[in-house]
């Protein structure tokens, strides 16, 4: 696969009632949500073909997942986007902790990395005067690849590493479901109407076709038992 040489060419275009078209030779991988003791890890899954341009299924019915095979036309898939295009900073609540704070926009993809061996991220933030809890709070927020949680300093600086552009297909064998599409590295996501969602360090797109907050994942894959 060719290397990414021009970030201006990288984008995801949402096709009306159709797939996500990914442009710019964005690396595509599969990751497995894996329980390890009382926390979770992302582990490598199957190898996926790499292309300069590829289309990912959005309706959840493709026979060639994670890629689109045109099946959305046969089922008259309703892929209308209903999610807000307001910026994260506007939508998110702020939880004040002892040493650091937490932004939370409530867009949950049920990845569960906010559950750690020392408690949930929100509780760790409140105990962030303790170094170990503070480090774990930052780590668990960063591993929330839905982009829901962001640890920030008291001065408002985001406490997270910057991801390189990538697309990850998540599988969740613990819950016996296929999970979201993770988009990393501030890739532009353009809606079917031509308007762009705020580029984020990481976010989760729906691929079961059932989200009530399209194009973003809202945990519907768990509730419906979606399995590709």
C-alpha positions as CSV (number, residue, x, y, z in Angstrom):
1,X,0.0,0.0,0.0
2,X,1.3,3.5,-0.8
3,X,2.2,5.7,2.1
4,X,0.0,8.7,3.1
5,X,1.8,11.6,1.4
6,X,-0.9,14.4,1.4
7,X,-3.2,14.7,4.3
8,X,-5.4,17.0,2.3
9,X,-6.4,14.0,0.2
10,X,-7.5,12.0,3.2
11,X,-11.2,12.0,3.9
12,X,-14.3,9.9,4.5
13,X,-17.3,10.7,2.4
14,X,-20.7,9.4,3.5
15,X,-22.9,8.3,0.6
16,X,-26.6,9.0,0.9
17,X,-28.2,5.8,2.2
18,X,-24.9,4.1,1.2
19,X,-21.4,3.3,2.4
20,X,-18.5,5.2,3.9
21,X,-16.0,5.9,1.1
22,X,-12.5,6.3,2.4
23,X,-10.0,8.2,0.3
24,X,-6.2,8.7,0.7
25,X,-4.7,5.2,1.3
26,X,-5.8,5.3,4.9
27,X,-4.4,2.2,6.8
28,X,-7.3,-0.3,7.5
29,X,-6.9,-2.8,10.3
30,X,-9.1,-5.0,12.5
31,X,-8.8,-4.8,16.3
32,X,-10.3,-7.2,18.9
33,X,-11.7,-5.8,22.2
34,X,-10.1,-8.2,24.7
35,X,-10.8,-8.5,28.5
36,X,-7.6,-8.9,30.5
37,X,-8.3,-9.2,34.2
38,X,-10.4,-6.2,35.2
39,X,-9.5,-4.0,32.2
40,X,-9.5,-4.3,28.4
41,X,-6.9,-4.2,25.6
42,X,-7.1,-3.8,21.8
43,X,-5.4,-6.8,20.1
44,X,-4.7,-7.3,16.4
45,X,-7.3,-9.2,14.4
46,X,-7.3,-10.4,10.8
47,X,-5.3,-8.7,8.1
48,X,-7.5,-6.6,5.7
49,X,-6.7,-5.5,2.1
50,X,-5.2,-2.1,1.7
51,X,-6.3,0.3,-1.0
52,X,-6.0,3.9,-2.0
53,X,-9.9,4.1,-2.0
54,X,-12.3,1.7,-0.3
55,X,-16.0,1.6,0.7
56,X,-17.1,0.3,4.1
57,X,-20.5,-1.1,4.8
58,X,-22.9,1.2,6.7
59,X,-26.1,-0.8,6.5
60,X,-24.8,-3.8,8.4
61,X,-26.0,-6.3,5.7
62,X,-23.0,-6.7,3.4
63,X,-22.0,-10.2,2.5
64,X,-18.3,-9.0,2.2
65,X,-17.8,-7.1,5.5
66,X,-16.3,-4.8,6.4
67,X,-16.6,-3.7,2.7
68,X,-19.8,-2.5,1.0
69,X,-21.2,-4.9,-1.6
70,X,-24.2,-2.7,-2.7
71,X,-26.7,-4.6,-0.5
72,X,-28.0,-1.3,0.9
73,X,-29.9,-0.7,-2.3
74,X,-31.7,-4.1,-2.0
75,X,-33.0,-3.3,1.5
76,X,-33.7,0.4,0.9
77,X,-31.4,1.3,3.8
78,X,-32.3,4.5,5.6
79,X,-28.9,6.0,6.4
80,X,-30.1,9.5,7.3
81,X,-27.7,11.3,9.5
82,X,-29.2,12.7,12.7
83,X,-26.1,13.6,14.7
84,X,-25.2,17.1,15.7
85,X,-22.4,18.8,13.8
86,X,-21.6,21.1,16.8
87,X,-18.0,21.0,18.0
88,X,-17.0,18.6,20.8
89,X,-16.1,21.5,23.1
90,X,-19.7,22.8,22.8
91,X,-21.4,19.5,23.3
92,X,-19.3,18.1,26.1
93,X,-19.9,18.4,29.8
94,X,-17.0,19.1,32.1
95,X,-16.3,17.1,35.2
96,X,-13.9,18.8,37.6
97,X,-11.3,16.6,39.3
98,X,-8.7,17.2,41.9
99,X,-5.8,17.7,39.5
100,X,-7.3,17.2,36.1
101,X,-10.7,17.5,34.5
102,X,-12.8,15.3,32.1
103,X,-14.8,16.3,29.1
104,X,-17.7,13.9,28.2
105,X,-20.0,14.3,25.2
106,X,-21.9,11.1,26.1
107,X,-21.4,9.5,22.6
108,X,-20.9,6.0,24.0
109,X,-19.9,3.1,21.7
110,X,-19.8,0.5,24.6
111,X,-16.0,-0.1,24.2
112,X,-15.7,-0.3,28.0
113,X,-12.2,1.0,28.3
114,X,-13.6,3.5,30.9
115,X,-13.8,0.5,33.2
116,X,-10.4,-0.1,34.8
117,X,-8.9,-2.2,37.6
118,X,-9.2,0.8,39.9
119,X,-12.6,2.0,38.9
120,X,-14.3,4.0,36.2
121,X,-12.7,7.0,34.5
122,X,-15.0,9.5,36.2
123,X,-14.1,8.2,39.6
124,X,-10.4,8.3,38.8
125,X,-10.7,11.9,37.7
126,X,-12.2,12.8,41.1
127,X,-9.3,11.1,42.8
128,X,-6.7,12.6,40.4
129,X,-4.7,14.2,43.2
130,X,-3.1,10.7,43.4
131,X,-0.5,10.1,40.7
132,X,-1.5,6.5,39.9
133,X,-5.2,7.3,39.6
134,X,-4.4,10.4,37.5
135,X,-2.2,8.4,35.0
136,X,-4.9,5.7,34.8
137,X,-7.6,8.3,34.2
138,X,-5.7,9.8,31.3
139,X,-5.0,6.4,29.8
140,X,-8.6,5.1,30.1
141,X,-9.9,8.3,28.5
142,X,-7.4,8.1,25.7
143,X,-8.4,4.5,25.0
144,X,-12.1,5.5,24.7
145,X,-11.8,5.5,20.9
146,X,-15.3,6.7,20.5
147,X,-13.9,10.1,21.4
148,X,-16.5,10.4,24.2
149,X,-14.0,11.1,27.0
150,X,-11.0,13.6,27.0
151,X,-8.8,14.2,30.0
152,X,-7.8,17.9,30.2
153,X,-5.5,19.9,32.4
154,X,-6.8,22.6,34.6
155,X,-5.6,25.0,31.9
156,X,-7.8,23.2,29.3
157,X,-5.0,21.3,27.5
158,X,-6.0,17.9,26.1
159,X,-4.0,15.1,27.8
160,X,-3.9,12.6,25.0
161,X,-1.5,11.5,22.3
162,X,-2.2,12.5,18.7
163,X,-3.1,9.5,16.5
164,X,-2.0,9.1,12.9
165,X,-4.7,8.7,10.3
166,X,-6.1,5.2,10.5
167,X,-9.4,3.2,10.3
168,X,-10.0,0.3,12.6
169,X,-12.7,-2.3,12.4
170,X,-13.6,-3.4,15.9
171,X,-14.8,-6.9,17.0
172,X,-16.2,-7.6,20.5
173,X,-16.2,-11.3,21.1
174,X,-16.9,-10.9,24.8
175,X,-20.3,-9.6,23.9
176,X,-20.5,-11.8,20.8
177,X,-21.0,-8.8,18.5
178,X,-19.1,-6.9,15.8
179,X,-18.4,-3.4,17.0
180,X,-17.9,0.1,15.5
181,X,-15.6,1.6,12.9
182,X,-12.9,3.7,14.6
183,X,-11.6,6.7,12.7
184,X,-8.3,8.1,14.0
185,X,-6.1,11.0,13.2
186,X,-8.5,13.9,12.6
187,X,-9.7,12.5,9.3
188,X,-12.4,14.7,7.8
189,X,-15.8,13.0,7.7
190,X,-18.1,14.6,5.1
191,X,-21.8,14.0,5.4
192,X,-24.1,13.1,2.6
193,X,-25.1,16.8,2.5
194,X,-21.6,17.9,1.8
195,X,-21.1,19.4,5.3
196,X,-18.2,18.2,7.4
197,X,-18.2,16.9,11.0
198,X,-15.5,18.2,13.3
199,X,-12.3,16.3,12.7
200,X,-11.5,14.4,15.9
201,X,-8.4,12.6,17.2
202,X,-10.6,9.6,17.3
203,X,-14.3,8.8,16.8
204,X,-16.6,5.8,16.3
205,X,-18.9,5.3,13.2
206,X,-21.9,3.0,13.2
207,X,-21.7,0.0,10.9
208,X,-24.7,-2.1,12.1
209,X,-27.1,0.3,10.4
210,X,-29.2,0.7,13.6
211,X,-27.8,3.8,15.4
212,X,-30.2,6.6,16.3
213,X,-27.3,9.0,16.1
214,X,-26.0,8.3,12.6
215,X,-23.3,8.4,11.4
216,X,-21.9,7.8,14.9
217,X,-22.1,4.6,16.9
218,X,-24.6,4.6,19.8
219,X,-24.2,1.0,21.1
220,X,-27.0,-0.3,18.9
221,X,-24.7,-3.2,17.7
222,X,-24.9,-4.6,21.2
223,X,-28.6,-4.2,21.7
224,X,-29.4,-5.8,18.3
225,X,-26.7,-8.5,18.5
226,X,-25.1,-7.3,15.3
227,X,-22.6,-9.8,13.9
228,X,-21.0,-9.3,10.5
